[in-house]
Amino acid sequence: MRGIELSRTFYREIVEPLMREYLESDDYGAALIGPGSEVLGFDTEMSQDHDWGPRVCLFLGASYPAKAADELRSLLEKRAPERFYSFPVDTGMTRITSLNSFMNNRLGIDLHTEIELLDWLTFPSQTLLELTSGEVFKDGAGELRELRERLAYYPDDIWLYLIACTWQRIGQEEHLMNRAGYVGDELGSAVMGSRIVRDVMNLCFLMERNYAPYPKWFGTAFKQLNCAEQLLPLLWEAQTAMKWREREGALGRVYRILARMHNDRGLTEARIGEEAMSFFTRPFNVMNGGDIAVLIRERIQDSHIRWLAEHRPIGSIDQITDNTDVRNMPQSPSSRERLKALYSRSE
């Protein structure tokens, strides 16, 4: 049994009757969202060895008294069986809180305040994916539906900014990968090639308007993208190439597909060339990702985000760092404000 099916059944057979008994009210939400491979649908038998089992996130509405969370937790501990469909039950895995408290912990935002454009750059894509995936079992007040609609995907200007920043990253290293190989540094070239492969994959998630998960599920989720069938063999060829010329050739074919995707989506007013070109007078073929980034930023409407694209194309927290502890740490308003300082407008 997959985790999401197990939790849905646990809610219907154990948790929902308990909620009705405690208070005849529909003023609560129940879902399986947040951390966990089962939320993304990627859990396997191996996932069951820790932090896996029947569980639910319960979000209590305003009609519930302040002591409700503690009382419900106590009731669940008494009523829940030791095993459910042969799986051990750990009632501590069922979280009981308000949706606002949950969101303050996950993203450091208040449900009742507007999400500013800069806020989106502080949200890890893994966390956004966790909050928009999974399944809602009950949504009495409609808050979960509203929240998931608000977080469904980046606003257009942030989306364009992130695409521009990703092309900028590719442009910064595509010629260096070839230069390292040219002087006999195949290891250095391969390391940069791997970084470019990762950036290309991130670019594909952005182009298809999908949040990218953290490294454990990055490749698995990539396989579900529409472009994966075409790109996977070429990206694997670039990743495993022993010589820089082979790596360059594979990425050249990747760039051709990316350019076609870019043009088909009309990401810039002018179409971009679909063939790699020489890097100045050197014997290297590149896409000149920085030039594509310049074209994209012209489509950004918000003046501050356009300024960032021109003067500070550092991207979101996911592009600034790949440190798991930073990207997965609980957010707070103060930590987000510190992150937002990276994007302050100063000449």
C-alpha positions as CSV (number, residue, x, y, z in Angstrom):
1,M,0.0,0.0,0.0
2,R,1.3,3.4,-0.9
3,G,1.6,6.0,1.9
4,I,-1.0,8.4,0.5
5,E,-3.6,5.6,0.2
6,L,-2.7,4.4,3.8
7,S,-3.1,7.9,5.2
8,R,-6.4,8.5,3.3
9,T,-7.8,5.3,4.8
10,F,-6.5,6.1,8.3
11,Y,-8.2,9.5,8.1
12,R,-11.6,8.0,7.0
13,E,-11.6,5.0,9.4
14,I,-9.9,6.5,12.5
15,V,-9.5,10.2,12.5
16,E,-12.7,11.4,10.9
17,P,-15.0,9.5,13.4
18,L,-12.9,10.9,16.3
19,M,-13.2,14.5,15.0
20,R,-17.0,14.1,14.7
21,E,-17.2,12.8,18.3
22,Y,-15.0,15.6,19.6
23,L,-17.0,18.4,18.0
24,E,-19.8,18.4,15.4
25,S,-18.0,20.9,13.2
26,D,-16.7,21.0,9.6
27,D,-14.4,23.8,10.6
28,Y,-11.2,21.9,10.0
29,G,-9.0,20.6,7.2
30,A,-7.3,17.2,6.9
31,A,-4.6,16.4,4.4
32,L,-1.3,14.7,3.7
33,I,1.1,17.5,2.7
34,G,4.5,18.6,3.9
35,P,7.7,16.5,4.1
36,G,7.7,12.8,3.1
37,S,8.3,10.8,0.0
38,E,4.7,9.6,0.1
39,V,3.5,13.2,-0.4
40,L,5.2,13.2,-3.7
41,G,4.1,9.7,-4.6
42,F,7.7,8.5,-4.7
43,D,7.6,6.1,-1.7
44,T,8.6,2.5,-2.0
45,E,9.0,-0.4,0.4
46,M,12.3,1.0,1.4
47,S,10.6,4.2,2.6
48,Q,8.8,2.3,5.3
49,D,11.8,1.9,7.5
50,H,11.5,5.3,9.1
51,D,9.2,8.4,9.2
52,W,6.5,6.5,7.3
53,G,3.1,5.2,8.3
54,P,-0.5,6.1,8.7
55,R,-0.6,9.9,9.5
56,V,-2.7,13.0,8.8
57,C,-2.1,16.7,9.0
58,L,-5.1,18.2,10.9
59,F,-5.7,21.9,10.6
60,L,-8.2,23.2,13.2
61,G,-10.4,26.3,12.4
62,A,-11.3,29.2,14.7
63,S,-14.3,27.4,16.2
64,Y,-12.0,25.0,18.0
65,P,-11.0,25.9,21.5
66,A,-7.3,26.6,22.3
67,K,-7.0,23.3,24.2
68,A,-8.4,21.3,21.2
69,A,-5.1,20.2,19.8
70,D,-3.9,18.7,23.1
71,E,-7.2,17.0,23.7
72,L,-7.5,15.6,20.2
73,R,-3.9,14.3,20.4
74,S,-4.7,12.6,23.7
75,L,-7.9,11.0,22.2
76,L,-6.0,9.8,19.2
77,E,-3.3,8.2,21.4
78,K,-6.1,6.3,23.3
79,R,-8.3,5.3,20.3
80,A,-5.8,4.5,17.5
81,P,-4.9,0.9,17.2
82,E,-1.3,-0.3,17.6
83,R,-1.3,-1.5,14.0
84,F,-3.4,-0.3,11.0
85,Y,-3.6,-2.5,7.9
86,S,-0.5,-4.3,9.4
87,F,1.5,-1.1,9.6
88,P,2.6,0.2,13.1
89,V,0.8,3.4,14.2
90,D,2.8,6.3,15.6
91,T,0.2,8.9,16.6
92,G,3.0,11.5,17.0
93,M,3.3,11.5,13.2
94,T,-0.2,13.1,13.0
95,R,0.2,16.8,13.3
96,I,-2.6,18.8,14.9
97,T,-2.4,22.6,14.5
98,S,-3.9,25.5,12.7
99,L,-3.1,26.0,9.0
100,N,-1.7,29.4,9.8
101,S,0.8,28.0,12.3
102,F,1.7,25.3,9.9
103,M,2.5,27.8,7.2
104,N,4.4,30.0,9.5
105,N,6.6,27.0,10.3
106,R,7.0,25.9,6.7
107,L,7.4,29.2,4.8
108,G,7.4,31.9,7.5
109,I,4.2,33.5,6.0
110,D,0.8,34.5,7.5
111,L,-2.2,33.2,5.6
112,H,-3.9,36.5,5.8
113,T,-1.1,38.7,4.4
114,E,-0.1,39.1,0.8
115,I,2.9,37.2,-0.5
116,E,5.3,39.7,-2.0
117,L,7.3,39.0,-5.1
118,L,10.6,38.9,-3.2
119,D,9.1,36.4,-0.8
120,W,8.9,33.8,-3.6
121,L,12.7,33.9,-4.0
122,T,13.1,32.8,-0.4
123,F,10.8,29.7,-0.7
124,P,12.6,26.4,-1.5
125,S,11.0,24.7,-4.4
126,Q,11.0,21.5,-2.5
127,T,8.8,23.1,0.2
128,L,6.5,24.6,-2.4
129,L,6.2,21.1,-4.0
130,E,5.4,19.5,-0.7
131,L,2.6,22.0,0.0
132,T,1.0,21.7,-3.5
133,S,1.3,17.9,-3.8
134,G,-0.2,15.1,-1.6
135,E,-3.9,15.0,-1.1
136,V,-6.6,17.0,0.8
137,F,-9.0,14.7,2.6
138,K,-11.3,17.4,4.0
139,D,-11.4,21.1,3.6
140,G,-14.2,22.4,5.7
141,A,-13.4,26.1,5.5
142,G,-11.9,26.0,2.0
143,E,-8.5,27.3,3.3
144,L,-6.5,24.5,2.0
145,R,-7.9,24.9,-1.5
146,E,-7.2,28.7,-1.4
147,L,-3.7,28.1,-0.1
148,R,-2.8,25.5,-2.7
149,E,-4.1,27.8,-5.5
150,R,-2.0,30.7,-4.2
151,L,1.1,28.5,-4.1
152,A,0.3,26.6,-7.4
153,Y,3.3,28.2,-9.2
154,Y,5.5,31.3,-9.3
155,P,4.1,34.6,-10.4
156,D,5.1,35.3,-14.1
157,D,7.8,37.9,-13.3
158,I,9.5,35.6,-10.8
159,W,9.2,32.7,-13.3
160,L,10.9,34.7,-16.0
161,Y,13.5,35.9,-13.5
162,L,14.4,32.4,-12.5
163,I,14.6,31.2,-16.2
164,A,16.9,34.2,-17.0
165,C,19.1,33.4,-13.9
166,T,19.3,29.7,-15.0
167,W,20.4,30.7,-18.5
168,Q,22.9,33.1,-16.9
169,R,24.4,30.2,-14.9
170,I,24.7,28.0,-18.0
171,G,26.4,30.9,-19.9
172,Q,28.9,31.4,-17.1
173,E,30.3,27.9,-17.4
174,E,29.5,26.4,-20.8
175,H,32.7,27.8,-22.3
176,L,34.8,27.0,-19.2
177,M,33.8,23.4,-19.4
178,N,35.3,23.2,-22.9
179,R,38.4,25.3,-21.9
180,A,39.2,23.0,-19.0
181,G,39.0,19.9,-21.3
182,Y,41.1,21.7,-24.0
183,V,44.0,22.0,-21.6
184,G,43.7,18.4,-20.5
185,D,41.6,18.8,-17.3
186,E,39.0,16.2,-18.0
187,L,38.0,16.0,-14.4
188,G,37.4,19.7,-14.1
189,S,35.5,19.7,-17.4
190,A,33.3,16.8,-16.2
191,V,32.5,18.6,-12.9
192,M,31.4,21.6,-14.8
193,G,29.5,19.4,-17.2
194,S,27.6,17.9,-14.3
195,R,26.7,21.4,-13.1
196,I,25.4,22.3,-16.5
197,V,23.3,19.1,-16.7
198,R,21.7,20.1,-13.4
199,D,21.1,23.6,-14.6
200,V,19.5,22.3,-17.8
201,M,17.2,20.0,-15.8
202,N,16.2,22.9,-13.5
203,L,15.5,25.0,-16.7
204,C,13.2,22.2,-17.9
205,F,11.3,22.2,-14.7
206,L,10.9,26.0,-15.0
207,M,9.8,25.8,-18.7
208,E,7.2,23.3,-17.9
209,R,6.1,25.2,-14.7
210,N,6.8,22.4,-12.3
211,Y,8.5,22.8,-8.9
212,A,11.8,20.9,-8.8
213,P,12.3,18.6,-5.8
214,Y,15.5,18.3,-3.8
215,P,18.3,16.0,-5.0
216,K,16.8,12.6,-3.8
217,W,13.9,12.9,-6.2
218,F,15.3,15.3,-8.7
219,G,16.0,12.8,-11.5
220,T,12.9,10.8,-10.7
221,A,10.6,13.8,-11.0
222,F,12.5,14.9,-14.2
223,K,11.5,11.7,-15.9
224,Q,7.9,12.8,-15.6
225,L,8.4,16.0,-17.6
226,N,7.2,16.2,-21.2
227,C,10.7,16.9,-22.5
228,A,12.4,14.0,-20.6
229,E,12.0,11.5,-23.4
230,Q,14.1,13.6,-25.7
231,L,16.6,15.0,-23.3
232,L,17.3,12.1,-20.9
233,P,19.6,10.1,-23.4
234,L,21.5,13.3,-24.3
235,L,21.9,14.5,-20.7
236,W,23.1,11.0,-19.7
237,E,25.6,11.1,-22.6
238,A,26.9,14.4,-21.4
239,Q,27.1,13.2,-17.8
240,T,29.0,10.1,-18.6
241,A,31.3,11.4,-21.4
242,M,35.0,10.6,-20.9
243,K,36.2,13.3,-23.2
244,W,35.3,17.0,-23.4
245,R,34.5,16.9,-27.1
246,E,31.9,14.2,-26.5
247,R,30.5,16.2,-23.6
248,E,30.4,19.3,-25.8
249,G,28.6,17.5,-28.6
250,A,25.9,16.0,-26.3
251,L,25.2,19.4,-24.7
252,G,25.1,21.0,-28.2
253,R,22.2,18.6,-29.0
254,V,20.6,19.4,-25.7
255,Y,20.8,23.2,-26.4
256,R,19.1,22.6,-29.7
257,I,16.1,21.1,-27.9
258,L,16.1,23.8,-25.2
259,A,16.1,26.5,-27.9
260,R,13.1,24.9,-29.6
261,M,11.2,24.6,-26.3
262,H,12.0,28.3,-25.7
263,N,10.8,29.4,-29.1
264,D,7.7,27.2,-29.0
265,R,6.7,28.9,-25.7
266,G,7.4,32.4,-27.0
267,L,9.6,33.2,-24.0
268,T,11.1,36.1,-25.8
269,E,9.9,38.4,-28.5
270,A,12.8,37.4,-30.8
271,R,13.4,33.8,-31.5
272,I,16.7,32.5,-30.4
273,G,19.0,30.5,-32.6
274,E,18.7,26.7,-32.3
275,E,22.3,25.9,-33.0
276,A,25.3,26.3,-30.7
277,M,27.9,28.8,-32.0
278,S,31.6,29.4,-31.7
279,F,32.9,31.2,-28.5
280,F,34.8,34.1,-30.0
281,T,37.7,32.6,-32.0
282,R,38.1,29.6,-29.8
283,P,37.2,26.1,-31.0
284,F,34.3,25.8,-28.6
285,N,30.6,25.6,-29.4
286,V,28.2,27.3,-26.9
287,M,24.7,28.6,-26.6
288,N,25.7,32.0,-25.0
289,G,23.3,31.6,-22.2
290,G,24.0,35.1,-20.9
291,D,22.6,36.6,-24.2
292,I,19.4,34.6,-23.8
293,A,19.1,35.8,-20.2
294,V,19.2,39.4,-21.5
295,L,16.3,38.7,-23.9
296,I,14.2,37.2,-21.2
297,R,14.6,40.0,-18.7
298,E,13.1,42.4,-21.2
299,R,9.8,40.6,-20.7
300,I,9.8,41.2,-16.9
301,Q,7.2,43.8,-16.0
302,D,8.0,44.6,-12.3
303,S,10.7,47.2,-12.2
304,H,12.5,45.7,-9.1
305,I,12.5,42.2,-10.5
306,R,13.8,43.5,-13.8
307,W,16.5,45.4,-11.9
308,L,17.5,42.2,-10.2
309,A,17.7,40.3,-13.5
310,E,20.1,42.9,-14.8
311,H,22.2,43.7,-11.7
312,R,21.7,40.6,-9.4
313,P,20.8,37.5,-11.4
314,I,21.4,35.2,-8.4
315,G,18.1,33.4,-8.6
316,S,16.1,32.0,-5.7
317,I,17.4,30.2,-2.6
318,D,17.7,27.0,-4.6
319,Q,20.2,28.6,-7.0
320,I,22.1,30.4,-4.3
321,T,22.8,27.3,-2.2
322,D,22.4,23.5,-2.5
323,N,22.9,23.1,1.3
324,T,20.1,20.8,2.4
325,D,20.1,22.3,6.0
326,V,19.5,25.8,4.6
327,R,16.9,24.8,2.0
328,N,15.0,22.5,4.3
329,M,15.1,24.4,7.6
330,P,11.8,25.7,9.0
331,Q,11.2,29.2,7.9
332,S,10.3,32.2,10.0
333,P,9.5,35.8,9.2
334,S,12.8,36.9,10.5
335,S,14.8,34.4,8.5
336,R,12.9,35.3,5.4
337,E,13.7,39.0,5.9
338,R,17.4,38.2,6.2
339,L,17.2,36.3,2.9
340,K,15.3,39.1,1.2
341,A,18.1,41.5,2.1
342,L,20.1,39.7,-0.7
343,Y,17.6,41.2,-3.2
344,S,17.5,44.8,-1.8
345,R,18.0,47.4,-4.5
346,S,21.3,49.2,-4.1
347,E,23.5,50.5,-6.9
